[in-house]
Amino acid sequence: MSKTRMEAFSDAMFAIIMTIMVLELKVPHGVELAALSALLPVFLSYVLSFIYLGIYWNNHHHLLSVTHQVSGGILWANLHLLFWLSLIPFVSGWMGENRFAPVPTALYGVILLFAACAYLLLQREILVREGRDSILAVAVGKDWKGRVSPLLYALGIALAFLRPWIAGVVYVSGALMWLVPDRRIERKVAHGHT
């Protein structure tokens, strides 16, 4: 089965999710700069979520760039990932609107955790299909970022009930870890690994 339709559908979903998030930003009623200060928590949660979605979109693109064929398992794993990512606008808005209160901040971490696990599942399904000697298998290797991320999110969930701002720092740290470009797949493709 060709991967083209899955890529197109996934790209459309990413665009829709990001659009929904920006539409949730409400225009302040005042005309002074002080009117914007009330929106700061919502804006900060939007920025963090936009960065996370950008990271997922970028990594999803790289993952599919070395995938030759998709199977039913890959399609379902991809939908599973998109499901969790589609909940980001909801938890992002809830967390921001409630000024990073414990429960919304913890639920934000739960969605990040499930999205990370869903991405690992999609990656595993592609690895099964492509094989142990594939570009992806060689590029991913031990995948320390993929294994550390769920642990960070689990830590953030627990910390949200003690100190929500520390949970926020943990979530930002996870995003920063992934913002450092991961060029493993690009390097393997550039060196002609087959």
C-alpha positions in Angstrom: 0.0 0.0 0.0 1.3 3.5 -0.9 2.2 5.9 1.9 1.1 9.0 -0.1 -2.5 9.0 1.2 -1.4 8.5 4.8 1.1 11.4 4.5 -1.5 13.7 3.0 -4.1 12.8 5.6 -1.6 13.3 8.4 -0.4 16.6 7.1 -4.0 17.8 6.9 -4.6 16.7 10.5 -1.6 18.5 11.7 -2.8 21.7 10.0 -6.3 21.3 11.4 -5.0 20.8 14.9 -2.7 23.8 14.7 -5.6 25.9 13.3 -7.9 24.9 16.1 -5.3 25.9 18.6 -4.9 29.4 17.2 -8.7 29.9 16.9 -8.9 29.3 20.7 -6.8 32.4 21.4 -9.4 35.1 22.3 -8.9 38.7 21.5 -8.8 40.9 24.6 -11.6 43.4 25.2 -9.3 46.3 26.2 -7.0 48.3 24.0 -4.2 48.7 26.6 -1.2 46.4 26.8 -2.4 45.4 30.3 -5.3 43.7 28.6 -2.9 41.2 27.1 -1.4 40.2 30.5 -4.5 38.2 31.3 -3.9 36.2 28.2 -0.3 35.3 29.0 -0.9 31.8 30.4 -3.1 30.9 27.4 -0.5 32.3 25.0 2.4 30.4 26.8 0.5 27.1 26.7 -0.3 27.8 23.0 3.4 28.4 22.2 4.5 25.2 24.0 1.8 23.2 22.3 2.6 24.6 18.9 6.3 23.7 19.4 5.3 20.2 20.4 3.1 19.8 17.3 5.9 21.2 15.1 8.3 18.6 16.6 5.8 15.8 15.9 5.1 17.0 12.4 8.9 17.3 11.6 9.7 13.8 13.1 6.6 12.3 11.4 7.9 13.7 8.1 11.3 12.1 8.6 9.8 8.8 9.7 7.7 8.6 6.6 10.5 9.8 4.3 12.2 6.4 4.8 9.1 4.3 4.8 8.5 2.5 1.5 5.1 0.8 2.1 2.5 1.1 4.7 0.5 -1.8 6.3 -2.8 -1.8 8.1 -0.9 -1.8 11.4 1.0 1.3 10.3 -2.3 3.0 9.3 -3.8 2.3 12.7 -0.7 3.3 14.6 -0.7 6.5 12.7 -4.4 7.2 13.5 -3.6 6.4 17.2 -0.9 9.0 17.2 -3.1 11.6 15.5 -5.9 10.9 18.0 -3.6 11.9 21.0 -2.2 14.9 19.1 -5.8 16.1 18.3 -6.4 16.4 22.1 -3.5 18.9 22.5 -5.7 22.0 21.7 -8.2 21.0 24.4 -5.6 20.3 27.2 -3.5 23.3 26.1 -6.5 25.6 26.3 -7.7 24.1 29.6 -4.2 24.5 31.2 -3.8 28.1 30.0 -7.3 29.2 30.9 -6.8 27.9 34.4 -3.3 29.4 34.8 -1.5 26.1 35.0 -3.6 24.6 37.8 -2.5 21.1 39.0 -5.2 18.9 37.3 -5.1 20.6 33.8 -1.3 20.7 33.9 -1.2 17.0 34.8 -3.7 16.1 32.0 -1.5 18.0 29.6 1.3 15.7 30.6 -0.9 12.7 30.2 -1.6 13.7 26.6 2.1 14.3 26.0 2.8 10.8 27.5 0.2 9.0 25.4 1.3 10.9 22.2 5.0 9.9 22.9 4.0 6.2 23.4 1.8 6.4 20.2 4.8 7.8 18.2 7.0 4.9 19.5 4.3 2.4 18.5 4.1 3.9 15.0 7.9 3.8 14.7 7.9 0.2 15.9 5.3 -0.8 13.3 7.3 0.9 10.5 10.5 -0.9 11.8 8.7 -4.2 11.6 7.5 -3.5 8.1 10.9 -2.1 6.8 13.2 -4.6 8.6 16.2 -4.5 10.9 18.6 -3.4 8.1 16.4 -0.5 7.0 17.5 3.1 7.0 15.1 3.8 9.9 16.5 0.9 12.0 20.1 2.0 11.5 19.2 5.7 12.1 17.1 5.2 15.2 19.5 2.9 16.9 18.9 3.0 20.6 16.7 6.1 20.3 17.5 7.6 23.7 15.3 10.7 23.2 12.3 8.4 22.4 12.9 6.5 25.6 13.6 9.5 27.8 10.5 11.5 26.7 7.8 9.3 28.3 9.8 9.3 31.5 9.9 13.1 31.5 6.2 13.4 30.9 5.4 10.9 33.7 7.6 13.0 36.0 5.8 16.1 34.9 2.4 14.5 35.6 3.5 13.7 39.2 5.1 17.1 39.7 1.9 18.9 38.5 0.2 17.9 41.7 3.1 19.2 43.9 4.4 22.2 42.0 2.7 22.8 38.6 5.3 25.3 37.5 8.0 22.7 37.9 5.9 20.3 35.7 5.8 23.2 33.2 9.6 23.3 33.3 9.8 19.6 32.7 7.4 19.8 29.7 9.5 22.7 28.3 12.7 20.6 28.8 11.2 17.8 26.8 10.4 20.2 24.0 13.9 21.7 24.1 15.4 18.2 24.0 13.6 17.6 20.7 14.2 21.1 19.3 17.9 20.1 18.9 17.8 18.8 15.4 17.8 15.0 15.1 19.6 14.4 11.8 20.0 10.6 12.1 17.7 9.8 9.3 18.9 12.6 7.1 22.5 11.5 7.6 21.7 7.9 6.7 19.8 9.0 3.5 22.6 11.4 2.5 25.2 8.6 2.9 23.1 6.3 0.7 22.4 3.6 3.3 19.9 1.1 1.9 
